[in-house]
Amino acid sequence: MKIFRTCIGVAFTCATPLMSEAQEAKSFAYTQPMEGVYAQYWTAQELAVQDAYAGQPHRLYVEGQGKLGEFHGILNLDCTTPRFSTWLAQSEYLSSDAVPAEVINGLRVIWCEG
């Protein structure tokens, strides 16, 4: 039993510096108005913070829910050269064509300029 307690103590000691250096996670939310009372809600968050690799694309999980249906996708957001941004994966129901320009522009503001 002493060995177990020692390992736990070491694990917390080793993890403490990593937790204190962690940055606050960025997130994005946008409500796309639609006809009448309907709307499409878009959210995004980064899958893994890549600050250690400056200049690398941000890998974002983008989700949409509402009147148009559900969308789930992973976007490789290239801040240096926007045209090199690519969808690594996307849902079968709604394609990435359904993601409005306001969402892409908002993602660029938060992750590329922020």
C-alpha positions, 0 to 999 in steps of 0.5 A: 500500500505504501508503494501506491501512495508514493506513486500517487504523490509523485504523479501529482507533483509531476502534473502540477507544473503542466496544469499551472502552465496550461492556457485557457481554452478558446471557444467559439459560438455563433447563432445563424438566424433563419426564417421565423423563430428558427436558427442554426447554432455553431460552436467550435473548440480546439482539439489540442492547443498547439502553441508549442508549434508556432505556425502550425494549423489549429485543429478545430472541432466544429459543430452545428445544430438547429434548423438545417440539421447536425454538422460535425467536422474537424477543420485544420485552420491554417492562419498563415495561408487561409486557402490551405485550411482543410476539412479533415473530417465532416459529418455525412448529413450536412457538408462543410458547404453548409458552414456559413462564412461568418463561422469561418471568419469568426474562427480566424478572428479567435485563433489567428488574430487573438 
